[in-house]
């Protein structure tokens, strides 16, 4: 995953949710965690992404990360400046 994609996920931009969770977790876990209405069964989207990311970090003996709202807000502002188009 690119750094840009990672920040978009941390910023809570939902369109990347399916791609990230498909790579990060078994499909059954995602289906159980998020209903079609987007309700995360009481767990925030950010927490689901963070938990899945930390599961993979643990597989490599890396310390768990914690959610940083300031960093997430800065990443969102940065991501909103991007032009998502192919150069030519």
Backbone as XML, in Angstrom:
<?xml version="1.0"?>
<chain id="A" units="angstrom">
  <residue number="1" name="UNK">
    <atom name="N" x="0.850" y="-1.171" z="0.000"/>
    <atom name="CA" x="0.000" y="0.000" z="0.000"/>
    <atom name="C" x="0.892" y="1.228" z="0.000"/>
  </residue>
  <residue number="2" name="UNK">
    <atom name="N" x="0.557" y="2.216" z="-0.795"/>
    <atom name="CA" x="1.348" y="3.431" z="-0.856"/>
    <atom name="C" x="1.085" y="4.285" z="0.384"/>
  </residue>
  <residue number="3" name="UNK">
    <atom name="N" x="2.008" y="5.175" z="0.668"/>
    <atom name="CA" x="1.850" y="6.085" z="1.797"/>
    <atom name="C" x="0.613" y="6.952" z="1.602"/>
  </residue>
  <residue number="4" name="UNK">
    <atom name="N" x="0.370" y="7.368" z="0.378"/>
    <atom name="CA" x="-0.809" y="8.186" z="0.082"/>
    <atom name="C" x="-2.088" y="7.425" z="0.445"/>
  </residue>
  <residue number="5" name="UNK">
    <atom name="N" x="-2.178" y="6.154" z="0.033"/>
    <atom name="CA" x="-3.358" y="5.348" z="0.344"/>
    <atom name="C" x="-3.514" y="5.163" z="1.841"/>
  </residue>
  <residue number="6" name="UNK">
    <atom name="N" x="-2.395" y="4.948" z="2.529"/>
    <atom name="CA" x="-2.436" y="4.763" z="3.977"/>
    <atom name="C" x="-3.020" y="5.994" z="4.655"/>
  </residue>
  <residue number="7" name="UNK">
    <atom name="N" x="-2.584" y="7.197" z="4.258"/>
    <atom name="CA" x="-3.105" y="8.422" z="4.863"/>
    <atom name="C" x="-4.573" y="8.627" z="4.514"/>
  </residue>
  <residue number="8" name="UNK">
    <atom name="N" x="-4.967" y="8.251" z="3.314"/>
    <atom name="CA" x="-6.379" y="8.369" z="2.960"/>
    <atom name="C" x="-7.226" y="7.485" z="3.866"/>
  </residue>
  <residue number="9" name="UNK">
    <atom name="N" x="-6.750" y="6.305" z="4.155"/>
    <atom name="CA" x="-7.473" y="5.404" z="5.048"/>
    <atom name="C" x="-7.509" y="5.989" z="6.450"/>
  </residue>
  <residue number="10" name="UNK">
    <atom name="N" x="-6.371" y="6.468" z="6.941"/>
    <atom name="CA" x="-6.349" y="7.045" z="8.284"/>
    <atom name="C" x="-7.235" y="8.277" z="8.380"/>
  </residue>
  <residue number="11" name="UNK">
    <atom name="N" x="-7.381" y="8.988" z="7.279"/>
    <atom name="CA" x="-8.234" y="10.177" z="7.288"/>
    <atom name="C" x="-9.712" y="9.799" z="7.270"/>
  </residue>
  <residue number="12" name="UNK">
    <atom name="N" x="-10.009" y="8.512" z="7.127"/>
    <atom name="CA" x="-11.396" y="8.067" z="7.176"/>
    <atom name="C" x="-12.137" y="8.195" z="5.865"/>
  </residue>
  <residue number="13" name="UNK">
    <atom name="N" x="-11.406" y="8.173" z="4.761"/>
    <atom name="CA" x="-12.058" y="8.277" z="3.466"/>
    <atom name="C" x="-12.570" y="6.903" z="3.063"/>
  </residue>
  <residue number="14" name="UNK">
    <atom name="N" x="-13.840" y="6.709" z="3.203"/>
    <atom name="CA" x="-14.480" y="5.410" z="3.036"/>
    <atom name="C" x="-14.313" y="4.727" z="1.682"/>
  </residue>
  <residue number="15" name="UNK">
    <atom name="N" x="-14.152" y="5.426" z="0.558"/>
    <atom name="CA" x="-14.041" y="4.691" z="-0.706"/>
    <atom name="C" x="-12.893" y="3.679" z="-0.747"/>
  </residue>
  <residue number="16" name="UNK">
    <atom name="N" x="-11.883" y="3.877" z="0.065"/>
    <atom name="CA" x="-10.775" y="2.933" z="0.082"/>
    <atom name="C" x="-11.016" y="1.784" z="1.049"/>
  </residue>
  <residue number="17" name="UNK">
    <atom name="N" x="-12.112" y="1.825" z="1.773"/>
    <atom name="CA" x="-12.369" y="0.833" z="2.813"/>
    <atom name="C" x="-12.337" y="-0.597" z="2.278"/>
  </residue>
  <residue number="18" name="UNK">
    <atom name="N" x="-13.061" y="-0.869" z="1.207"/>
    <atom name="CA" x="-13.137" y="-2.236" z="0.696"/>
    <atom name="C" x="-11.784" y="-2.748" z="0.247"/>
  </residue>
  <residue number="19" name="UNK">
    <atom name="N" x="-11.011" y="-1.932" z="-0.440"/>
    <atom name="CA" x="-9.700" y="-2.374" z="-0.917"/>
    <atom name="C" x="-8.765" y="-2.673" z="0.249"/>
  </residue>
  <residue number="20" name="UNK">
    <atom name="N" x="-8.775" y="-1.820" z="1.252"/>
    <atom name="CA" x="-7.873" y="-2.001" z="2.391"/>
    <atom name="C" x="-8.277" y="-3.213" z="3.214"/>
  </residue>
  <residue number="21" name="UNK">
    <atom name="N" x="-9.544" y="-3.343" z="3.533"/>
    <atom name="CA" x="-9.957" y="-4.463" z="4.376"/>
    <atom name="C" x="-9.837" y="-5.783" z="3.638"/>
  </residue>
  <residue number="22" name="UNK">
    <atom name="N" x="-9.995" y="-5.765" z="2.319"/>
    <atom name="CA" x="-9.821" y="-7.006" z="1.560"/>
    <atom name="C" x="-8.384" y="-7.493" z="1.659"/>
  </residue>
  <residue number="23" name="UNK">
    <atom name="N" x="-7.447" y="-6.561" z="1.723"/>
    <atom name="CA" x="-6.044" y="-6.932" z="1.866"/>
    <atom name="C" x="-5.688" y="-7.245" z="3.312"/>
  </residue>
  <residue number="24" name="UNK">
    <atom name="N" x="-6.383" y="-6.598" z="4.248"/>
    <atom name="CA" x="-5.971" y="-6.672" z="5.647"/>
    <atom name="C" x="-6.666" y="-7.759" z="6.457"/>
  </residue>
  <residue number="25" name="UNK">
    <atom name="N" x="-7.862" y="-8.168" z="6.045"/>
    <atom name="CA" x="-8.616" y="-9.101" z="6.873"/>
    <atom name="C" x="-9.358" y="-10.120" z="6.030"/>
  </residue>
  <residue number="26" name="UNK">
    <atom name="N" x="-9.698" y="-11.242" z="6.625"/>
    <atom name="CA" x="-10.545" y="-12.195" z="5.911"/>
    <atom name="C" x="-11.910" y="-11.571" z="5.604"/>
  </residue>
  <residue number="27" name="UNK">
    <atom name="N" x="-12.491" y="-11.940" z="4.498"/>
    <atom name="CA" x="-13.766" y="-11.373" z="4.067"/>
    <atom name="C" x="-14.855" y="-11.572" z="5.118"/>
  </residue>
  <residue number="28" name="UNK">
    <atom name="N" x="-14.887" y="-12.721" z="5.779"/>
    <atom name="CA" x="-15.922" y="-12.986" z="6.779"/>
    <atom name="C" x="-15.856" y="-11.974" z="7.917"/>
  </residue>
  <residue number="29" name="UNK">
    <atom name="N" x="-14.652" y="-11.579" z="8.309"/>
    <atom name="CA" x="-14.505" y="-10.601" z="9.394"/>
    <atom name="C" x="-15.077" y="-9.253" z="8.974"/>
  </residue>
  <residue number="30" name="UNK">
    <atom name="N" x="-14.790" y="-8.840" z="7.758"/>
    <atom name="CA" x="-15.296" y="-7.559" z="7.265"/>
    <atom name="C" x="-16.814" y="-7.595" z="7.179"/>
  </residue>
  <residue number="31" name="UNK">
    <atom name="N" x="-17.359" y="-8.671" z="6.639"/>
    <atom name="CA" x="-18.807" y="-8.788" z="6.513"/>
    <atom name="C" x="-19.482" y="-8.746" z="7.872"/>
  </residue>
  <residue number="32" name="UNK">
    <atom name="N" x="-18.859" y="-9.329" z="8.880"/>
    <atom name="CA" x="-19.432" y="-9.330" z="10.228"/>
    <atom name="C" x="-19.296" y="-7.966" z="10.887"/>
  </residue>
  <residue number="33" name="UNK">
    <atom name="N" x="-18.244" y="-7.224" z="10.548"/>
    <atom name="CA" x="-17.977" y="-5.950" z="11.219"/>
    <atom name="C" x="-18.787" y="-4.794" z="10.654"/>
  </residue>
  <residue number="34" name="UNK">
    <atom name="N" x="-19.097" y="-4.833" z="9.362"/>
    <atom name="CA" x="-19.756" y="-3.700" z="8.721"/>
    <atom name="C" x="-21.011" y="-4.167" z="7.998"/>
  </residue>
  <residue number="35" name="UNK">
    <atom name="N" x="-22.112" y="-3.597" z="8.366"/>
    <atom name="CA" x="-23.368" y="-3.946" z="7.704"/>
    <atom name="C" x="-23.479" y="-3.168" z="6.396"/>
  </residue>
  <residue number="36" name="UNK">
    <atom name="N" x="-24.404" y="-3.538" z="5.507"/>
    <atom name="CA" x="-24.579" y="-2.795" z="4.254"/>
    <atom name="C" x="-24.891" y="-1.322" z="4.465"/>
  </residue>
  <residue number="37" name="UNK">
    <atom name="N" x="-25.456" y="-0.969" z="5.609"/>
    <atom name="CA" x="-25.775" y="0.428" z="5.873"/>
    <atom name="C" x="-24.554" y="1.221" z="6.306"/>
  </residue>
  <residue number="38" name="UNK">
    <atom name="N" x="-23.411" y="0.557" z="6.500"/>
    <atom name="CA" x="-22.209" y="1.249" z="6.933"/>
    <atom name="C" x="-22.044" y="1.249" z="8.439"/>
  </residue>
  <residue number="39" name="UNK">
    <atom name="N" x="-22.991" y="0.669" z="9.164"/>
    <atom name="CA" x="-22.908" y="0.599" z="10.617"/>
    <atom name="C" x="-21.831" y="-0.413" z="10.994"/>
  </residue>
  <residue number="40" name="UNK">
    <atom name="N" x="-20.921" y="-0.013" z="11.829"/>
    <atom name="CA" x="-19.793" y="-0.860" z="12.212"/>
    <atom name="C" x="-20.042" y="-1.565" z="13.537"/>
  </residue>
  <residue number="41" name="UNK">
    <atom name="N" x="-21.287" y="-1.856" z="13.846"/>
    <atom name="CA" x="-21.647" y="-2.573" z="15.075"/>
    <atom name="C" x="-21.028" y="-1.953" z="16.325"/>
  </residue>
  <residue number="42" name="UNK">
    <atom name="N" x="-21.062" y="-0.643" z="16.407"/>
    <atom name="CA" x="-20.574" y="0.050" z="17.589"/>
    <atom name="C" x="-19.088" y="0.347" z="17.565"/>
  </residue>
  <residue number="43" name="UNK">
    <atom name="N" x="-18.359" y="-0.172" z="16.589"/>
    <atom name="CA" x="-16.929" y="0.094" z="16.472"/>
    <atom name="C" x="-16.730" y="1.073" z="15.327"/>
  </residue>
  <residue number="44" name="UNK">
    <atom name="N" x="-15.935" y="2.115" z="15.557"/>
    <atom name="CA" x="-15.728" y="3.107" z="14.513"/>
    <atom name="C" x="-14.941" y="2.516" z="13.354"/>
  </residue>
  <residue number="45" name="UNK">
    <atom name="N" x="-15.171" y="3.079" z="12.195"/>
    <atom name="CA" x="-14.423" y="2.676" z="10.998"/>
    <atom name="C" x="-12.921" y="2.812" z="11.247"/>
  </residue>
  <residue number="46" name="UNK">
    <atom name="N" x="-12.520" y="3.929" z="11.855"/>
    <atom name="CA" x="-11.114" y="4.162" z="12.130"/>
    <atom name="C" x="-10.542" y="3.060" z="13.024"/>
  </residue>
  <residue number="47" name="UNK">
    <atom name="N" x="-11.313" y="2.637" z="14.031"/>
    <atom name="CA" x="-10.826" y="1.600" z="14.940"/>
    <atom name="C" x="-10.690" y="0.257" z="14.233"/>
  </residue>
  <residue number="48" name="UNK">
    <atom name="N" x="-11.631" y="-0.052" z="13.332"/>
    <atom name="CA" x="-11.545" y="-1.301" z="12.569"/>
    <atom name="C" x="-10.280" y="-1.311" z="11.714"/>
  </residue>
  <residue number="49" name="UNK">
    <atom name="N" x="-10.016" y="-0.206" z="11.010"/>
    <atom name="CA" x="-8.820" y="-0.114" z="10.172"/>
    <atom name="C" x="-7.564" y="-0.213" z="11.031"/>
  </residue>
  <residue number="50" name="UNK">
    <atom name="N" x="-7.538" y="0.505" z="12.141"/>
    <atom name="CA" x="-6.377" y="0.488" z="13.027"/>
    <atom name="C" x="-6.146" y="-0.903" z="13.610"/>
  </residue>
  <residue number="51" name="UNK">
    <atom name="N" x="-7.189" y="-1.559" z="14.048"/>
    <atom name="CA" x="-7.056" y="-2.913" z="14.603"/>
    <atom name="C" x="-6.498" y="-3.880" z="13.565"/>
  </residue>
  <residue number="52" name="UNK">
    <atom name="N" x="-7.013" y="-3.807" z="12.341"/>
    <atom name="CA" x="-6.508" y="-4.685" z="11.286"/>
    <atom name="C" x="-5.055" y="-4.389" z="10.949"/>
  </residue>
  <residue number="53" name="UNK">
    <atom name="N" x="-4.714" y="-3.123" z="10.905"/>
    <atom name="CA" x="-3.328" y="-2.739" z="10.637"/>
    <atom name="C" x="-2.413" y="-3.250" z="11.751"/>
  </residue>
  <residue number="54" name="UNK">
    <atom name="N" x="-2.858" y="-3.094" z="12.990"/>
    <atom name="CA" x="-2.047" y="-3.557" z="14.122"/>
    <atom name="C" x="-1.909" y="-5.074" z="14.143"/>
  </residue>
  <residue number="55" name="UNK">
    <atom name="N" x="-2.926" y="-5.794" z="13.675"/>
    <atom name="CA" x="-2.809" y="-7.250" z="13.570"/>
    <atom name="C" x="-1.652" y="-7.624" z="12.653"/>
  </residue>
  <residue number="56" name="UNK">
    <atom name="N" x="-1.537" y="-6.928" z="11.550"/>
    <atom name="CA" x="-0.442" y="-7.205" z="10.621"/>
    <atom name="C" x="0.897" y="-6.738" z="11.177"/>
  </residue>
  <residue number="57" name="UNK">
    <atom name="N" x="0.921" y="-5.641" z="11.901"/>
    <atom name="CA" x="2.172" y="-5.202" z="12.541"/>
    <atom name="C" x="2.627" y="-6.247" z="13.546"/>
  </residue>
  <residue number="58" name="UNK">
    <atom name="N" x="1.684" y="-6.817" z="14.291"/>
    <atom name="CA" x="2.025" y="-7.836" z="15.289"/>
    <atom name="C" x="2.640" y="-9.064" z="14.628"/>
  </residue>
  <residue number="59" name="UNK">
    <atom name="N" x="2.215" y="-9.383" z="13.411"/>
    <atom name="CA" x="2.794" y="-10.506" z="12.686"/>
    <atom name="C" x="4.280" y="-10.308" z="12.403"/>
  </residue>
  <residue number="60" name="UNK">
    <atom name="N" x="4.733" y="-9.070" z="12.482"/>
    <atom name="CA" x="6.126" y="-8.743" z="12.201"/>
    <atom name="C" x="6.820" y="-8.175" z="13.441"/>
  </residue>
  <residue number="61" name="UNK">
    <atom name="N" x="6.257" y="-8.467" z="14.603"/>
    <atom name="CA" x="6.817" y="-8.031" z="15.897"/>
    <atom name="C" x="6.956" y="-6.513" z="16.001"/>
  </residue>
  <residue number="62" name="UNK">
    <atom name="N" x="6.087" y="-5.782" z="15.306"/>
    <atom name="CA" x="6.095" y="-4.318" z="15.386"/>
    <atom name="C" x="5.093" y="-3.877" z="16.443"/>
  </residue>
  <residue number="63" name="UNK">
    <atom name="N" x="5.415" y="-2.800" z="17.130"/>
    <atom name="CA" x="4.520" y="-2.267" z="18.148"/>
    <atom name="C" x="3.211" y="-1.785" z="17.527"/>
  </residue>
  <residue number="64" name="UNK">
    <atom name="N" x="2.151" y="-1.853" z="18.300"/>
    <atom name="CA" x="0.849" y="-1.377" z="17.851"/>
    <atom name="C" x="0.845" y="0.144" z="17.764"/>
  </residue>
  <residue number="65" name="UNK">
    <atom name="N" x="0.052" y="0.654" z="16.838"/>
    <atom name="CA" x="-0.141" y="2.092" z="16.708"/>
    <atom name="C" x="-1.425" y="2.489" z="17.429"/>
  </residue>
  <residue number="66" name="UNK">
    <atom name="N" x="-1.546" y="3.757" z="17.768"/>
    <atom name="CA" x="-2.778" y="4.296" z="18.342"/>
    <atom name="C" x="-3.278" y="5.399" z="17.421"/>
  </residue>
  <residue number="67" name="UNK">
    <atom name="N" x="-4.595" y="5.621" z="17.432"/>
    <atom name="CA" x="-5.200" y="6.642" z="16.585"/>
    <atom name="C" x="-4.786" y="8.018" z="17.065"/>
  </residue>
  <residue number="68" name="UNK">
    <atom name="N" x="-4.379" y="8.863" z="16.139"/>
    <atom name="CA" x="-3.987" y="10.235" z="16.442"/>
    <atom name="C" x="-4.890" y="11.147" z="15.621"/>
  </residue>
  <residue number="69" name="UNK">
    <atom name="N" x="-5.848" y="11.771" z="16.282"/>
    <atom name="CA" x="-6.823" y="12.612" z="15.589"/>
    <atom name="C" x="-6.156" y="13.791" z="14.900"/>
  </residue>
  <residue number="70" name="UNK">
    <atom name="N" x="-5.152" y="14.386" z="15.516"/>
    <atom name="CA" x="-4.448" y="15.518" z="14.900"/>
    <atom name="C" x="-3.798" y="15.085" z="13.589"/>
  </residue>
  <residue number="71" name="UNK">
    <atom name="N" x="-3.091" y="13.961" z="13.615"/>
    <atom name="CA" x="-2.452" y="13.456" z="12.409"/>
    <atom name="C" x="-3.494" y="13.090" z="11.351"/>
  </residue>
  <residue number="72" name="UNK">
    <atom name="N" x="-4.591" y="12.476" z="11.770"/>
    <atom name="CA" x="-5.647" y="12.106" z="10.829"/>
    <atom name="C" x="-6.235" y="13.345" z="10.160"/>
  </residue>
  <residue number="73" name="UNK">
    <atom name="N" x="-6.460" y="14.397" z="10.925"/>
    <atom name="CA" x="-7.006" y="15.639" z="10.365"/>
    <atom name="C" x="-6.023" y="16.279" z="9.391"/>
  </residue>
  <residue number="74" name="UNK">
    <atom name="N" x="-4.723" y="16.268" z="9.741"/>
    <atom name="CA" x="-3.710" y="16.818" z="8.840"/>
    <atom name="C" x="-3.632" y="15.998" z="7.554"/>
  </residue>
  <residue number="75" name="UNK">
    <atom name="N" x="-3.723" y="14.679" z="7.664"/>
    <atom name="CA" x="-3.685" y="13.816" z="6.488"/>
    <atom name="C" x="-4.897" y="14.066" z="5.603"/>
  </residue>
  <residue number="76" name="UNK">
    <atom name="N" x="-6.051" y="14.278" z="6.210"/>
    <atom name="CA" x="-7.269" y="14.551" z="5.438"/>
    <atom name="C" x="-7.131" y="15.853" z="4.657"/>
  </residue>
  <residue number="77" name="UNK">
    <atom name="N" x="-6.622" y="16.895" z="5.297"/>
    <atom name="CA" x="-6.417" y="18.178" z="4.616"/>
    <atom name="C" x="-5.449" y="17.994" z="3.451"/>
  </residue>
  <residue number="78" name="UNK">
    <atom name="N" x="-4.365" y="17.255" z="3.691"/>
    <atom name="CA" x="-3.372" y="16.999" z="2.641"/>
    <atom name="C" x="-4.008" y="16.224" z="1.489"/>
  </residue>
  <residue number="79" name="UNK">
    <atom name="N" x="-4.762" y="15.185" z="1.809"/>
    <atom name="CA" x="-5.375" y="14.338" z="0.782"/>
    <atom name="C" x="-6.395" y="15.112" z="-0.041"/>
  </residue>
  <residue number="80" name="UNK">
    <atom name="N" x="-7.108" y="16.033" z="0.576"/>
    <atom name="CA" x="-8.125" y="16.808" z="-0.140"/>
    <atom name="C" x="-7.497" y="17.777" z="-1.146"/>
  </residue>
  <residue number="81" name="UNK">
    <atom name="N" x="-6.209" y="18.066" z="-0.997"/>
    <atom name="CA" x="-5.508" y="18.951" z="-1.955"/>
    <atom name="C" x="-5.102" y="18.190" z="-3.203"/>
  </residue>
  <residue number="82" name="UNK">
    <atom name="N" x="-5.061" y="16.873" z="-3.126"/>
    <atom name="CA" x="-4.554" y="16.060" z="-4.243"/>
    <atom name="C" x="-5.499" y="16.100" z="-5.432"/>
  </residue>
  <residue number="83" name="UNK">
    <atom name="N" x="-4.905" y="16.047" z="-6.599"/>
    <atom name="CA" x="-5.661" y="15.907" z="-7.835"/>
    <atom name="C" x="-5.494" y="14.466" z="-8.260"/>
  </residue>
  <residue number="84" name="UNK">
    <atom name="N" x="-6.572" y="13.697" z="-8.211"/>
    <atom name="CA" x="-6.523" y="12.278" z="-8.529"/>
    <atom name="C" x="-6.825" y="12.091" z="-10.018"/>
  </residue>
  <residue number="85" name="UNK">
    <atom name="N" x="-5.816" y="12.357" z="-10.810"/>
    <atom name="CA" x="-5.946" y="12.202" z="-12.261"/>
    <atom name="C" x="-4.597" y="11.787" z="-12.821"/>
  </residue>
  <residue number="86" name="UNK">
    <atom name="N" x="-4.641" y="11.143" z="-13.945"/>
    <atom name="CA" x="-3.406" y="10.743" z="-14.610"/>
    <atom name="C" x="-2.800" y="11.958" z="-15.298"/>
  </residue>
  <residue number="87" name="UNK">
    <atom name="N" x="-1.484" y="12.074" z="-15.195"/>
    <atom name="CA" x="-0.784" y="13.139" z="-15.901"/>
    <atom name="C" x="-0.656" y="12.804" z="-17.381"/>
  </residue>
  <residue number="88" name="UNK">
    <atom name="N" x="-0.443" y="13.775" z="-18.179"/>
    <atom name="CA" x="-0.347" y="13.430" z="-19.597"/>
    <atom name="C" x="0.290" y="14.466" z="-20.423"/>
  </residue>
</chain>
